[in-house]
């Protein structure tokens, strides 16, 4: 899977572009979510997410911890132990 190349920190934008298949669409999503401003710069919340790995973002989205769930790289989701 193309997104498997972008699992680490600092790869929020390339991973999202790979996931949605279109750079402009990815940038608009980040702006809609408040992670990017109109000028194309990451906001503080965008910087925070960019400093997370793909797994850390998945745990954050789900609102759970590794103590109760595990990260599935293939689906980019967390699942209950």
Order of alpha helices (4+ residues) and beta strands (2+ residues): alpha-alpha-alpha-alpha-beta-beta
